[in-house]
């Protein structure tokens, strides 16, 4: 984990990586929601 008290150069590098991490988490969340919806539909129907 990166320390927020580090120099600006390190924080700038982390800022460039952040959008990719957020995008990956969004895709994973969407995938999990789809799987849960499909399993729920199978149970209901």
C-alpha positions in Angstrom: 0.0 0.0 0.0 1.3 3.5 -0.8 1.6 6.1 1.9 -0.3 9.4 1.2 2.7 11.3 2.7 5.0 10.3 -0.1 6.5 12.8 -2.6 4.3 14.1 -5.4 6.0 11.9 -8.1 4.9 8.7 -6.4 1.3 10.0 -5.9 1.2 11.1 -9.6 2.2 7.5 -10.7 -0.6 6.1 -8.4 -3.1 8.6 -9.9 -2.3 7.2 -13.4 -3.0 3.6 -12.2 -6.1 4.5 -10.3 -8.6 4.7 -13.3 -7.5 1.2 -14.5 -8.2 -0.3 -11.1 -11.6 1.4 -10.8 -12.5 0.2 -14.3 -11.5 -3.4 -13.4 -13.5 -3.3 -10.2 -16.6 -2.0 -12.2 -16.3 -4.9 -14.7 -15.9 -7.4 -11.8 -19.0 -5.9 -10.1 -21.0 -6.1 -13.3 -20.0 -9.7 -13.8 -20.9 -10.6 -10.2 -24.3 -9.0 -10.6 -25.0 -10.8 -13.9 -24.0 -14.2 -12.3 -26.2 -13.5 -9.2 -29.1 -12.5 -11.5 -28.8 -15.6 -13.6 -28.6 -17.9 -10.5 -31.6 -16.1 -9.0 -33.6 -16.6 -12.2 -32.8 -20.3 -12.3 -34.0 -20.7 -8.7 -37.2 -18.7 -9.3 -38.1 -20.2 -12.7 
